[in-house]
Amino acid sequence: MKFVIQRVTKASVSVEDEVIGQIDRGFLVLIGAGKEDNKEKADALIKKMIGLRIFSDEEGKTNLALKDVDGSLLLVSQFTLYANCKKGYRPSFIEAGDPEMAEMLYEYVVSECRKHIPIVETGSFGAHMEVSLVNDGPFTIILEN
């Protein structure tokens, strides 16, 4: 799995010009599932993401986690994280998980995150989405296993 985590002051996702998820301070997370991914791999990334200490404390040091700042999550599925551009100019997506498995893992990530973080918003799996964000920093972390 791959998580692209962006620390944001606000973020939203829209489908057909309708906002379906939005947060203030927290993480916008783009989530991709590969062929070999499973719940155990998802659990490891969820634990790491929730524990990331990338918010500033009172001394300005990145020392606080999402829970410490009452942060929220906006989780958006994005199979294009598995694009392979090594040959030619058209990306190959053969390493991405099949849609049924990827949707199951995405929904699993959402449900597990809701056990730890009070506000978890989502995109719409498989839909054409427009994502807006104000990246705080900018601060972007890529987690994968």
One Martini backbone bead per residue (centre of mass of N, CA, C, O) as a GRO file, in nm:
protein
  145
    1MET     BB    1   0.102   0.033   0.012
    2LYS     BB    2  -0.007   0.382  -0.027
    3PHE     BB    3   0.077   0.695   0.135
    4VAL     BB    4  -0.021   1.035   0.093
    5ILE     BB    5   0.081   1.287   0.317
    6GLN     BB    6  -0.094   1.594   0.399
    7ARG     BB    7  -0.049   1.877   0.557
    8VAL     BB    8  -0.336   2.066   0.671
    9THR     BB    9  -0.573   2.337   0.703
   10LYS     BB   10  -0.728   2.237   0.435
   11ALA     BB   11  -0.985   2.015   0.283
   12SER     BB   12  -1.128   1.878  -0.030
   13VAL     BB   13  -1.401   1.688  -0.190
   14SER     BB   14  -1.533   1.641  -0.526
   15VAL     BB   15  -1.848   1.561  -0.698
   16GLU     BB   16  -1.999   1.720  -0.927
   17ASP     BB   17  -1.969   1.999  -0.752
   18GLU     BB   18  -1.975   1.825  -0.476
   19VAL     BB   19  -1.923   1.823  -0.152
   20ILE     BB   20  -1.815   1.517   0.037
   21GLY     BB   21  -1.540   1.634   0.175
   22GLN     BB   22  -1.412   1.793   0.487
   23ILE     BB   23  -1.137   1.982   0.634
   24ASP     BB   24  -0.920   2.084   0.846
   25ARG     BB   25  -0.701   2.015   1.043
   26GLY     BB   26  -0.457   1.778   0.896
   27PHE     BB   27  -0.508   1.500   0.673
   28LEU     BB   28  -0.428   1.427   0.348
   29VAL     BB   29  -0.505   1.102   0.197
   30LEU     BB   30  -0.353   0.907  -0.035
   31ILE     BB   31  -0.476   0.586  -0.163
   32GLY     BB   32  -0.297   0.282  -0.242
   33ALA     BB   33  -0.344  -0.038  -0.404
   34GLY     BB   34  -0.192  -0.339  -0.434
   35LYS     BB   35  -0.175  -0.666  -0.523
   36GLU     BB   36  -0.021  -0.747  -0.226
   37ASP     BB   37  -0.232  -0.642  -0.044
   38ASN     BB   38  -0.342  -0.595   0.306
   39LYS     BB   39  -0.445  -0.556   0.629
   40GLU     BB   40  -0.162  -0.562   0.757
   41LYS     BB   41  -0.045  -0.332   0.586
   42ALA     BB   42  -0.254  -0.125   0.666
   43ASP     BB   43  -0.204  -0.124   0.972
   44ALA     BB   44   0.087  -0.016   0.959
   45LEU     BB   45   0.016   0.258   0.822
   46ILE     BB   46  -0.187   0.361   1.023
   47LYS     BB   47  -0.006   0.368   1.270
   48LYS     BB   48   0.205   0.559   1.151
   49MET     BB   49   0.021   0.797   1.075
   50ILE     BB   50  -0.105   0.854   1.357
   51GLY     BB   51   0.199   0.887   1.490
   52LEU     BB   52   0.282   1.125   1.347
   53ARG     BB   53   0.519   1.395   1.420
   54ILE     BB   54   0.412   1.698   1.229
   55PHE     BB   55   0.346   1.894   1.455
   56SER     BB   56   0.366   2.180   1.623
   57ASP     BB   57   0.482   2.307   1.895
   58GLU     BB   58   0.547   2.570   2.113
   59GLU     BB   59   0.861   2.558   1.979
   60GLY     BB   60   0.832   2.455   1.661
   61LYS     BB   61   0.830   2.148   1.680
   62THR     BB   62   0.802   1.835   1.540
   63ASN     BB   63   0.590   1.670   1.805
   64LEU     BB   64   0.295   1.624   1.690
   65ALA     BB   65   0.002   1.462   1.664
   66LEU     BB   66  -0.311   1.439   1.556
   67LYS     BB   67  -0.440   1.413   1.843
   68ASP     BB   68  -0.290   1.664   1.976
   69VAL     BB   69  -0.464   1.864   1.749
   70ASP     BB   70  -0.741   1.766   1.658
   71GLY     BB   71  -0.731   1.609   1.401
   72SER     BB   72  -0.800   1.527   1.064
   73LEU     BB   73  -0.943   1.322   0.796
   74LEU     BB   74  -0.873   1.277   0.437
   75LEU     BB   75  -0.981   1.007   0.234
   76VAL     BB   76  -0.825   0.905  -0.084
   77SER     BB   77  -0.852   0.739  -0.360
   78GLN     BB   78  -0.542   0.626  -0.564
   79PHE     BB   79  -0.426   0.430  -0.816
   80THR     BB   80  -0.195   0.619  -0.944
   81LEU     BB   81   0.034   0.540  -0.738
   82TYR     BB   82   0.091   0.276  -0.948
   83ALA     BB   83   0.251   0.413  -1.153
   84ASN     BB   84   0.437   0.322  -1.448
   85CYS     BB   85   0.719   0.519  -1.615
   86LYS     BB   86   0.969   0.361  -1.745
   87LYS     BB   87   0.799   0.317  -2.012
   88GLY     BB   88   0.752   0.555  -2.186
   89TYR     BB   89   0.438   0.773  -2.167
   90ARG     BB   90   0.250   0.546  -2.061
   91PRO     BB   91   0.106   0.443  -1.799
   92SER     BB   92   0.124   0.174  -1.577
   93PHE     BB   93  -0.123  -0.045  -1.374
   94ILE     BB   94  -0.034  -0.351  -1.291
   95GLU     BB   95   0.023  -0.296  -0.967
   96ALA     BB   96  -0.256  -0.258  -0.917
   97GLY     BB   97  -0.528  -0.324  -0.768
   98ASP     BB   98  -0.810  -0.451  -0.782
   99PRO     BB   99  -1.101  -0.292  -0.731
  100GLU     BB  100  -1.227  -0.475  -0.515
  101MET     BB  101  -0.982  -0.489  -0.324
  102ALA     BB  102  -0.926  -0.184  -0.299
  103GLU     BB  103  -1.199  -0.108  -0.174
  104MET     BB  104  -1.178  -0.285   0.075
  105LEU     BB  105  -0.919  -0.147   0.186
  106TYR     BB  106  -1.023   0.137   0.199
  107GLU     BB  107  -1.260   0.079   0.394
  108TYR     BB  108  -1.078  -0.030   0.615
  109VAL     BB  109  -0.917   0.225   0.669
  110VAL     BB  110  -1.154   0.399   0.747
  111SER     BB  111  -1.258   0.226   0.987
  112GLU     BB  112  -0.991   0.233   1.152
  113CYS     BB  113  -0.962   0.542   1.178
  114ARG     BB  114  -1.240   0.581   1.334
  115LYS     BB  115  -1.118   0.452   1.604
  116HIS     BB  116  -0.903   0.718   1.646
  117ILE     BB  117  -1.062   0.942   1.474
  118PRO     BB  118  -1.329   1.153   1.484
  119ILE     BB  119  -1.247   1.286   1.193
  120VAL     BB  120  -1.364   1.118   0.889
  121GLU     BB  121  -1.316   1.169   0.559
  122THR     BB  122  -1.428   1.125   0.208
  123GLY     BB  123  -1.440   0.996  -0.078
  124SER     BB  124  -1.501   0.827  -0.403
  125PHE     BB  125  -1.480   0.535  -0.517
  126GLY     BB  126  -1.403   0.568  -0.866
  127ALA     BB  127  -1.428   0.859  -0.889
  128HIS     BB  128  -1.441   1.174  -1.008
  129MET     BB  129  -1.217   1.400  -0.856
  130GLU     BB  130  -1.186   1.699  -0.653
  131VAL     BB  131  -0.895   1.840  -0.502
  132SER     BB  132  -0.852   2.042  -0.211
  133LEU     BB  133  -0.570   2.243  -0.074
  134VAL     BB  134  -0.377   2.334   0.223
  135ASN     BB  135  -0.051   2.318   0.254
  136ASP     BB  136   0.138   2.273   0.549
  137GLY     BB  137   0.460   2.440   0.456
  138PRO     BB  138   0.516   2.205   0.313
  139PHE     BB  139   0.380   1.866   0.405
  140THR     BB  140   0.515   1.553   0.285
  141ILE     BB  141   0.433   1.200   0.307
  142ILE     BB  142   0.565   0.872   0.232
  143LEU     BB  143   0.394   0.563   0.254
  144GLU     BB  144   0.529   0.219   0.239
  145ASN     BB  145   0.502  -0.168   0.173
   0.00000   0.00000   0.00000
